[in-house]
């Protein structure tokens, strides 16, 4: 019988480096790490989107002294 490289228990499957118990532990740890990385990436994307929204200047004026208008979004209305 082969020996698990992680816990040193006898492994019933000689074609695997680690036993099924250690494989489950490694898989769970990897899944948790992947989930944390995905959450971090989503938070970074949210923060970037918020920064972009915060940079938008909204006004009813046609011209603004000292500010170059790069895009007109049109007239917005509020309906109730």
Z-matrix of the N, CA and C atoms (Angstrom, degrees):
N
C 1 1.463
C 2 1.525 1 110.25
N 3 1.301 2 114.20 1 145.04
C 4 1.464 3 119.85 2 178.01
C 5 1.524 4 109.80 3 -80.37
N 6 1.322 5 115.34 4 164.48
C 7 1.459 6 121.08 5 -179.19
C 8 1.531 7 108.88 6 -113.38
N 9 1.348 8 116.35 7 138.33
C 10 1.467 9 121.38 8 178.15
C 11 1.529 10 108.77 9 -66.82
N 12 1.322 11 116.29 10 131.18
C 13 1.463 12 120.25 11 -177.99
C 14 1.517 13 112.52 12 -74.66
N 15 1.339 14 116.85 13 -14.39
C 16 1.460 15 119.48 14 -178.64
C 17 1.525 16 112.18 15 -95.11
N 18 1.329 17 116.32 16 -52.76
C 19 1.475 18 119.06 17 -175.20
C 20 1.530 19 113.25 18 -106.32
N 21 1.322 20 117.20 19 -5.90
C 22 1.467 21 124.13 20 178.07
C 23 1.534 22 113.69 21 69.18
N 24 1.330 23 117.36 22 12.30
C 25 1.466 24 118.99 23 174.37
C 26 1.524 25 108.24 24 -76.13
N 27 1.325 26 113.46 25 159.25
C 28 1.463 27 117.77 26 177.41
C 29 1.519 28 108.14 27 -71.18
N 30 1.312 29 114.34 28 132.11
C 31 1.452 30 122.25 29 -176.73
C 32 1.522 31 108.39 30 -102.39
N 33 1.311 32 116.50 31 126.95
C 34 1.460 33 119.39 32 -178.77
C 35 1.527 34 112.12 33 -73.49
N 36 1.323 35 117.69 34 -19.96
C 37 1.456 36 121.45 35 -179.30
C 38 1.528 37 108.88 36 -106.25
N 39 1.303 38 118.35 37 104.39
C 40 1.468 39 120.76 38 -176.40
C 41 1.526 40 113.41 39 -69.77
N 42 1.330 41 118.22 40 -10.08
C 43 1.454 42 121.27 41 -179.03
C 44 1.530 43 112.69 42 -89.19
N 45 1.308 44 117.06 43 -5.59
C 46 1.462 45 122.00 44 179.31
C 47 1.527 46 109.44 45 -107.43
N 48 1.349 47 116.71 46 146.76
C 49 1.460 48 121.12 47 177.99
C 50 1.515 49 112.38 48 -79.44
N 51 1.341 50 116.61 49 -27.56
C 52 1.466 51 120.03 50 -177.98
C 53 1.520 52 109.51 51 -130.12
N 54 1.331 53 115.44 52 158.60
C 55 1.461 54 120.59 53 -179.05
C 56 1.524 55 110.27 54 -75.70
N 57 1.308 56 116.54 55 168.62
C 58 1.460 57 120.85 56 -176.99
C 59 1.526 58 111.37 57 -64.37
N 60 1.330 59 118.36 58 -34.66
C 61 1.472 60 120.42 59 178.35
C 62 1.527 61 111.11 60 -63.83
N 63 1.319 62 116.89 61 -45.49
C 64 1.471 63 120.83 62 179.42
C 65 1.520 64 110.85 63 -68.77
N 66 1.337 65 116.74 64 -35.13
C 67 1.460 66 120.28 65 178.07
C 68 1.526 67 110.37 66 -62.21
N 69 1.315 68 117.36 67 -40.95
C 70 1.467 69 121.37 68 176.78
C 71 1.526 70 109.81 69 -62.94
N 72 1.329 71 117.53 70 -45.06
C 73 1.465 72 121.15 71 179.57
C 74 1.528 73 111.50 72 -60.27
N 75 1.320 74 116.65 73 -44.25
C 76 1.463 75 121.44 74 -179.37
C 77 1.525 76 110.07 75 -66.08
N 78 1.313 77 117.00 76 -41.57
C 79 1.470 78 121.57 77 -179.72
C 80 1.516 79 111.05 78 -64.57
N 81 1.320 80 117.45 79 -43.78
C 82 1.462 81 121.46 80 178.62
C 83 1.525 82 110.43 81 -63.40
N 84 1.311 83 117.65 82 -43.66
C 85 1.464 84 121.06 83 179.77
C 86 1.528 85 110.58 84 -63.77
N 87 1.316 86 117.56 85 -41.28
C 88 1.468 87 120.93 86 179.06
C 89 1.522 88 110.49 87 -65.78
N 90 1.323 89 117.09 88 -41.25
C 91 1.465 90 121.39 89 179.07
C 92 1.525 91 110.47 90 -62.02
N 93 1.322 92 117.08 91 -42.75
C 94 1.473 93 120.77 92 178.05
C 95 1.524 94 110.77 93 -63.65
N 96 1.328 95 116.64 94 -42.28
C 97 1.469 96 120.60 95 -179.92
C 98 1.524 97 110.49 96 -65.27
N 99 1.327 98 116.82 97 -41.62
C 100 1.465 99 120.59 98 178.53
C 101 1.522 100 110.69 99 -63.41
N 102 1.322 101 116.77 100 -40.64
C 103 1.464 102 120.75 101 178.57
C 104 1.520 103 111.65 102 -64.63
N 105 1.320 104 117.06 103 -39.74
C 106 1.467 105 120.89 104 178.37
C 107 1.524 106 110.48 105 -65.82
N 108 1.324 107 116.94 106 -39.07
C 109 1.466 108 120.80 107 178.86
C 110 1.526 109 110.44 108 -66.21
N 111 1.327 110 117.22 109 -40.37
C 112 1.465 111 121.00 110 178.39
C 113 1.523 112 110.82 111 -64.89
N 114 1.331 113 116.94 112 -41.23
C 115 1.474 114 120.23 113 178.29
C 116 1.524 115 111.21 114 -64.68
N 117 1.328 116 116.77 115 -39.64
C 118 1.466 117 121.35 116 178.65
C 119 1.531 118 110.42 117 -63.88
N 120 1.332 119 116.98 118 -43.85
C 121 1.459 120 121.13 119 178.59
C 122 1.531 121 110.90 120 -63.62
N 123 1.324 122 116.82 121 -42.86
C 124 1.469 123 120.52 122 178.06
C 125 1.522 124 110.78 123 -62.56
N 126 1.329 125 117.78 124 -39.57
C 127 1.461 126 121.02 125 178.66
C 128 1.521 127 111.01 126 -65.82
N 129 1.339 128 117.38 127 -40.01
C 130 1.463 129 121.16 128 177.62
C 131 1.528 130 110.79 129 -63.54
N 132 1.330 131 117.15 130 -41.31
C 133 1.463 132 120.61 131 177.99
C 134 1.525 133 111.18 132 -64.83
N 135 1.329 134 116.85 133 -39.88
C 136 1.461 135 121.23 134 177.70
C 137 1.520 136 110.79 135 -64.45
N 138 1.322 137 116.79 136 -43.34
C 139 1.466 138 120.79 137 178.97
C 140 1.525 139 111.27 138 -62.60
N 141 1.334 140 117.22 139 -41.99
C 142 1.460 141 121.38 140 178.97
C 143 1.530 142 110.64 141 -64.36
N 144 1.326 143 116.97 142 -43.12
C 145 1.464 144 120.47 143 178.43
C 146 1.531 145 110.42 144 -62.57
N 147 1.321 146 117.38 145 -40.31
C 148 1.458 147 120.82 146 178.90
C 149 1.526 148 110.94 147 -65.27
N 150 1.329 149 118.11 148 -39.62
C 151 1.464 150 121.40 149 176.85
C 152 1.523 151 110.83 150 -62.12
N 153 1.325 152 116.49 151 -40.92
C 154 1.462 153 120.03 152 178.84
C 155 1.524 154 110.86 153 -66.20
N 156 1.314 155 117.15 154 -40.89
C 157 1.467 156 120.17 155 177.35
C 158 1.526 157 111.51 156 -64.98
N 159 1.312 158 116.48 157 -40.02
C 160 1.463 159 120.57 158 179.70
C 161 1.527 160 111.77 159 -65.51
N 162 1.334 161 117.65 160 -24.00
C 163 1.459 162 121.70 161 -178.00
C 164 1.537 163 112.27 162 -81.99
N 165 1.327 164 117.65 163 -10.12
C 166 1.463 165 120.69 164 -178.61
C 167 1.523 166 109.62 165 -79.78
N 168 1.314 167 114.99 166 129.52
C 169 1.459 168 121.19 167 177.16
C 170 1.525 169 107.62 168 -99.90
N 171 1.310 170 116.79 169 122.52
C 172 1.460 171 122.16 170 -179.58
C 173 1.522 172 107.99 171 -109.26
N 174 1.338 173 115.87 172 128.33
C 175 1.455 174 120.33 173 -178.60
C 176 1.523 175 109.88 174 -151.78
N 177 1.316 176 116.44 175 164.41
C 178 1.462 177 121.05 176 174.79
C 179 1.526 178 110.86 177 -101.08
N 180 1.320 179 117.86 178 -2.85
C 181 1.466 180 122.04 179 -178.43
C 182 1.525 181 110.71 180 -77.81
N 183 1.336 182 115.87 181 149.33
C 184 1.464 183 120.39 182 176.84
C 185 1.520 184 111.82 183 -82.82
N 186 1.304 185 117.38 184 -30.33
C 187 1.455 186 121.51 185 178.81
C 188 1.517 187 108.67 186 -133.30
N 189 1.300 188 114.54 187 150.71
C 190 1.457 189 121.24 188 177.93
C 191 1.525 190 107.68 189 -132.01
N 192 1.300 191 116.09 190 123.60
C 193 1.455 192 120.76 191 -177.32
C 194 1.526 193 110.02 192 -65.32
N 195 1.328 194 115.97 193 125.72
C 196 1.464 195 121.21 194 176.19
C 197 1.519 196 114.20 195 81.76
N 198 1.334 197 117.88 196 3.95
C 199 1.465 198 120.24 197 -179.23
C 200 1.520 199 108.93 198 -123.92
N 201 1.323 200 116.50 199 129.15
C 202 1.455 201 121.04 200 177.59
C 203 1.532 202 108.83 201 -88.62
N 204 1.306 203 116.34 202 122.44
C 205 1.459 204 121.42 203 178.01
C 206 1.521 205 107.38 204 -83.08
N 207 1.322 206 116.27 205 122.82
C 208 1.465 207 120.42 206 -177.73
C 209 1.519 208 112.31 207 -101.08
N 210 1.343 209 117.51 208 -19.81
C 211 1.452 210 118.99 209 -179.00
C 212 1.523 211 109.66 210 -159.26
N 213 1.323 212 115.33 211 130.95
C 214 1.462 213 120.82 212 173.36
C 215 1.528 214 108.15 213 -96.77
N 216 1.309 215 114.61 214 129.41
C 217 1.458 216 118.99 215 -178.94
C 218 1.528 217 111.93 216 -94.40
N 219 1.311 218 117.03 217 -11.66
C 220 1.458 219 120.55 218 179.47
C 221 1.518 220 111.36 219 100.00
N 222 1.317 221 114.27 220 -174.09
C 223 1.459 222 120.94 221 -177.93
C 224 1.531 223 108.67 222 -89.25
N 225 1.304 224 115.14 223 132.25
C 226 1.464 225 120.85 224 178.24
C 227 1.520 226 108.19 225 -108.55
N 228 1.283 227 117.50 226 140.78
C 229 1.453 228 121.57 227 179.19
C 230 1.513 229 111.31 228 -120.66
N 231 1.280 230 115.38 229 160.10
C 232 1.465 231 121.18 230 177.29
C 233 1.528 232 106.98 231 -120.95
N 234 1.301 233 116.00 232 116.87
C 235 1.460 234 120.75 233 -178.16
C 236 1.513 235 109.54 234 -114.93
N 237 1.297 236 114.61 235 140.47
C 238 1.469 237 119.39 236 177.73
C 239 1.490 238 110.92 237 -121.05
